[in-house]
């Protein structure tokens, strides 16, 4: 039987954009809707030629009665196509109680975290999602309506870190034709037509109206998005180059050299600040261009000292030489003593310092760089660790050998040399193995635990300051 044209198209897209390599292990997010069901079928068709290992993941939000039926439906089709199946229940109602999130925002965040968790559990190389050209066009309109900057108007990337979107250049009409031709059923989510949601109103009201003015509006929106993605990639590259000269990461804070930040083009300085906020607090919720411009203006002002409140318990502060970002709650209080044991890779929420530590086992790929551009994330040789790990405050007498140095150094002296304020030092977690310091979280690795050419696996450690108003349960 001749394979549909879409089969060949998707294969070329995967190859052109290097979404994954032959022999890859792919986790596929499948909701049961037409887009994700088409993605599942297409990757199953590609499996022999690409030697793929496929696992289907269904996320159960626990909000709709139809979810149980959808879960069974997806599991059945995964089995028919010879794919492994996993399902993950999301604590959406609990997450919503923490406040400030819409249902769709909360569901999206929890889904992405669930996919990352299952990627680790299944040791997958990529997470494939079923976003289409229609979704990309809708995302551009959402960005316009909400007043997004260039990054928001660029829409959904075809590849970002672990996530790939093989259908992003495919329109829904092509998807439906493919499903009909292959006799593949799908489930329609009623929320897709719920007028309470902006995306539904855009899809069913705004886009049809715009089509009256321009019959090819979706294609035009897609062309715009792809052009803007190239522009955004260029600006992010410039941002990364500037970051090395302007930003200083010190434990649970980030600072910028004021004069150098003020001298940068606004397109670069605003991206530096966005990246720092995203890294420190985990999201950019409630952060608007007004806040970014306020920080940039403060950097170039004559004010020798000041503070600028930011949403959700954060603030920018500055002195004569620097301007920084921090959670407000970290300023007046000295962090109490804390001590946690970690028996295996996972997450630890240090409530005393409002810090989330994430530990993941990762494979070392041939030719992979051991260095991470994110100073809040580090990797050590898993084989050199003794479990359980101990996570605690800094204590008098603590010493370690910073990566790249020959001798040892007191942790307190190391932090003083890095000009970390005394009030913040007690909140910086130390990760210890067998009584030895492995990582001064967000600051420096210890040389004895560093990755080497013969290392086979690594423990990835990440340090995040949690939002003071959204403390999650550990």
ROTORNU-840022 format. One record per residue (C-alpha): residue in three letters; x, y, z. Coordinates in steps of 0.2 Angstrom, whole numbers, plus 5000, padded with zeros to 4 digits. Layout:
! ROTORNU-840022
AlaXYZ...
***
This chain:
! ROTORNU-840022
Unk500050005000Unk500750174995Unk501050285010Unk500250455012Unk501250605006Unk501250665024Unk502350515029Unk503750575018Unk503450765023Unk503650725041Unk505250625038Unk506050765029Unk505550895042Unk506350775056Unk507950765045Unk508050945040Unk507851015058Unk508750875066Unk507350845078Unk508150675082Unk509350545076Unk509050365069Unk508950245084Unk508150375096Unk507050345110Unk505450455108Unk504150495122Unk502550545112Unk501350665121Unk499650595116Unk497950665122Unk496850575110Unk496450725099Unk496750725080Unk498450805081Unk499250695093Unk498450535086Unk499150585069Unk500850615077Unk500850445085Unk500350355069Unk501650445058Unk503050405071Unk502450225071Unk502650225052Unk504350305053Unk504950175066Unk505650045055Unk506650165044Unk507250265059Unk507450115071Unk506450215084Unk505850165101Unk504150245105Unk503350265122Unk501650355123Unk501250465137Unk499450525142Unk499250655155Unk497750645166Unk497250815173Unk495850745184Unk494650885179Unk493550795166Unk492450645167Unk492950605149Unk494850595154Unk494650405160Unk493850355143Unk495250455133Unk496650375143Unk495950195139Unk495750255121Unk497550315120Unk498250155129Unk497250045117Unk497950135101Unk499750135109Unk499549945110Unk498849925093Unk500450015086Unk501649915097Unk502150065108Unk502450065127Unk501150165136Unk501250265152Unk499950385161Unk500350515173Unk499050595184Unk499250785187Unk498850865204Unk497951015194Unk496751055208Unk498051065221Unk499151175210Unk497751295206Unk497451325225Unk499151405226Unk498351545216Unk498751655201Unk498651525187Unk497251505175Unk496751325172Unk497551315155Unk499151385161Unk499251265176Unk498851115165Unk500151165152Unk501551185166Unk501051025174Unk501050935157Unk502750985153Unk503450945169Unk502650775168Unk503350745151Unk505150785157Unk504850665172Unk504350525161Unk505750565149Unk506950535163Unk505950375169Unk505950305151Unk507750365147Unk507050445131Unk508050555120Unk506650675115Unk504850715119Unk503750735103Unk502250845104Unk500850865091Unk500751055089Unk500351105071Unk500451255059Unk498751305065Unk499351315083Unk500851415078Unk499651545069Unk498551555084Unk500051575096Unk500551735085Unk498851805087Unk498851775106Unk500551865107Unk499852015097Unk498252025108Unk499252005125Unk500652135119Unk502052005118Unk503752055113Unk504751975099Unk504951815108Unk503151795111Unk502651835093Unk503951705087Unk502751575093Unk503151395096Unk504851335092Unk505051165082Unk506351115094Unk506851175111Unk507851075123Unk507050905125Unk505450945115Unk505150925097Unk503650965086Unk503750865070Unk501950925064Unk502351115066Unk502351145047Unk500851035044Unk499051115044Unk497551035053Unk496751005036Unk498150895031Unk498050805048Unk496250765046Unk496450705028Unk497850585034Unk496750515049Unk495350485037Unk496450405024Unk497150285038Unk495450265047Unk496150325063Unk494850385076Unk495150525088Unk494350615103Unk493850795103Unk494150895119Unk492650995123Unk493651135130Unk494351175113Unk492651255109Unk492451335126Unk492251525123Unk492951555140Unk494751525134Unk495651645122Unk496351515111Unk494551445108Unk493851615103Unk495351645092Unk495151475083Unk493251485081Unk492851675079Unk494351785076Unk495251675063Unk493751645052Unk493451835052Unk495251865047Unk495051745033Unk493751855025Unk495051985024Unk496551865019Unk496051685014Unk497951635017Unk498051715035Unk498651555043Unk500051535031Unk500551725033Unk500551705052Unk501651555050Unk502851645038Unk502951785051Unk503251675065Unk504751585056Unk505551745052Unk505351815069Unk506151645076Unk507651675066Unk507751855073Unk507451795090Unk508851665089Unk510051805083Unk509651915098Unk509751775110Unk511551735103Unk511951915106Unk511251905124Unk512251755128Unk513851845122Unk513451995133Unk512951895148Unk514751845151Unk515352025153Unk513752095162Unk513051965173Unk513751895189Unk512851745197Unk513051735216Unk512151595225Unk510251635226Unk510451795217Unk511051875200Unk511852045198Unk512252155183Unk513652285182Unk512552445180Unk513652535168Unk513852395156Unk511952345157Unk511452525153Unk512652535138Unk511852385130Unk510452395117Unk508752375125Unk508452225114Unk509952135123Unk509752205140Unk507952165141Unk508351985136Unk509651975149Unk508452025163Unk507151905156Unk508351755156Unk508951795174Unk507151805181Unk506651645172Unk508151555179Unk507951625197Unk506051605199Unk505651475186Unk504451575175Unk504051755169Unk502251755175Unk501651935178Unk503252005172Unk502852135158Unk503852255147Unk503552395160Unk504552295173Unk505952265161Unk506052445156Unk506052505174Unk507552395178Unk508452455163Unk508052635167Unk508652615185Unk510352545178Unk510652705168Unk509952825181Unk510952935193Unk510152855208Unk511552775219Unk510352665228Unk508652595227Unk507352455225Unk505952425212Unk504552305217Unk504252165205Unk502652045204Unk502451895216Unk503651945229Unk505251985219Unk506152145217Unk507652235208Unk508852325219Unk510452425215Unk511952515222Unk513252625214Unk514052475204Unk512752335203Unk510852305200Unk510152135206Unk508652025207Unk508051935222Unk506551875231Unk505952005244Unk505751875258Unk507651835257Unk508152015263Unk507752035281Unk507851855287Unk509251755292Unk508951575286Unk508751445299Unk509651285300Unk509151145288Unk509750975284Unk508950855272Unk509450675266Unk509250625248Unk509150435245Unk509050435226Unk508850565212Unk507350675214Unk506750835221Unk507050925238Unk506151085243Unk507151175256Unk505751275264Unk506951375275Unk507751455260Unk506351435248Unk507551335236Unk507051195225Unk508451065221Unk508150945207Unk509250795204Unk509250695188Unk510250545182Unk510850575164Unk511850485151Unk513450555145Unk513450565126Unk514950545115Unk515750715112Unk514650805124Unk515250955133Unk515350935152Unk515051125155Unk513351195157Unk513051375152Unk511751385166Unk512651425182Unk511151365193Unk511451185185Unk512951075186Unk513350885183Unk514550775193Unk515050595190Unk513750475197Unk514950345200Unk515950455212Unk514450485224Unk514050395239Unk512150385244Unk511250455253Unk511750635249Unk511650765263Unk510950945260Unk511251075273Unk511751245277Unk513651295277Unk514451265294Unk516051335301Unk517551235295Unk516751175279Unk518051155265Unk518051105247Unk519151105231Unk518351215218Unk518351145201Unk519951195192Unk520951245208Unk522351135215Unk522051165234Unk520551165245Unk519751325252Unk518551365266Unk516751385259Unk516551545269Unk518051615262Unk517551565244Unk515851655247Unk516751805254Unk517851815238Unk516351805227Unk515551945237Unk514051855243Unk513151955256Unk513351885273Unk511451875275Unk511251765260Unk512651645264Unk511651535276Unk510351505263Unk511551435250Unk511351245251Unk512851125252Unk512750955244Unk513850825252Unk514250645248Unk515250545261Unk515550705271Unk516350795256Unk515650945248Unk515050905230Unk514251065225Unk514051245233Unk512351255225Unk512251385211Unk514051435214Unk515451295211Unk515751115209Unk517051015219Unk518550955209Unk518450775216Unk516750745209Unk516950815192Unk516550725175Unk518050655166Unk518250575149Unk517950405155Unk516350455164Unk514850345159Unk513350435168Unk513050595178Unk511950665191Unk511250835185Unk510950955199Unk509851115197Unk509551245210Unk507951355209Unk507351495220Unk505451455222Unk504151595221Unk503851655239Unk501951655235Unk501851485227Unk502751375239Unk502451195233Unk502351045244Unk503850935243
***
